[in-house]
Amino acid sequence: MFDANFEKVAREQIKLAFDDQDRQFDLDASNLMGKISVRGALQSSMAARAIGQLCGADIRIRGEIALGRLKRVFSMMVIDPTDDLETDLKAFLDELMNAEVAKQREKLNNYPTIKRDAARGGASSYQIIGNTEFDGAAEHMFRKMNSEITLYAATINAPTGPVMPGAPSVIIQGDVGFFQTGTHASMNITIDAFQKEQITKALDAVQAGLVGAQDSTTFNVAEIKEMVVETNEEVQKEKPNTTKLISMLTGIAGTIQTTAALRQAYESIKSVLSFFGVHLP
């Protein structure tokens, strides 16, 4: 078991990140429902599937956030690993994420598309469609989270060998929250298909927010559009240069942060940067 202080700090860090994600989800949900309403498709299987996918994407992002924050706190507080580290980490995150899954499922089942259909009595086809999408995402989140914890615990508990000359390399799966320094230091962060998709959506939000925007004292619209294009090109590569990608995303976020019309786009960029352990205000 972890000591009480570690759990307190970890829970607070994760809660703060979840609060940010709540705001991002509300923005995404509002946009989705607006688009569905305009198309007159609130009562449709398409709408139920889209809502299920939105809630599913959110729970997968929360899994990434929770795992990243827990690793960060564990490393920064210099906790001595034990033989039960893997079991303790999984139990801690399972408790947190099962609660998040329950909260998100409640939101899902209260959307008009699903709630009204269920109110008619009998089986709700829309509810089945939405929950099927959500269940698949939640299952994937737990599988990935447990796999990452197994790898992380094995790495932490691995015996330390003698330092050998050469060019050391660190491979980090997912979230990263530390700096590696040295003449030959290098770092490779694996970005999966889901993370690529979320980054692309965040960049699309920036692109959409720039429509009709005018140059200001803080940014030039043409320059930001160019940054978005370059970042999109990088993220679509088979092996994106993560150092370059983080730098580009951070640059875009910093440039648009104080612009009210681009606040939603900023929140989207901030959300995906958390995949890499970069937590913006």
Buried (B, 14 or more C-beta within 10 A) or exposed (E): EBEEEBBEBBBEBBEEBBEBBEBBBEBBBEBBBEEBEEEEBBBBBEBBBBBBBBBBBBBBBBBBBBBBBBBBBBEEEEBEBBEEBBEBBBEBBBEBBEEBBEBBBEBBBEBBBBBEBBEEEEEBEBBBBBBEBBBEBBEBBBEBBBEBBEEBBEEBEEEEEEEEEEEEEEEBBBBBBEEEEEEEEEBEBEBEEBBBEBBBBBBBBBBEBBEEBEEEEEBEBEEBBEBBEEBBEBBEEEEBBBEEBBEBBBBBBBBBBEBEEBBBBBBBBBBBBBBBBBBBE
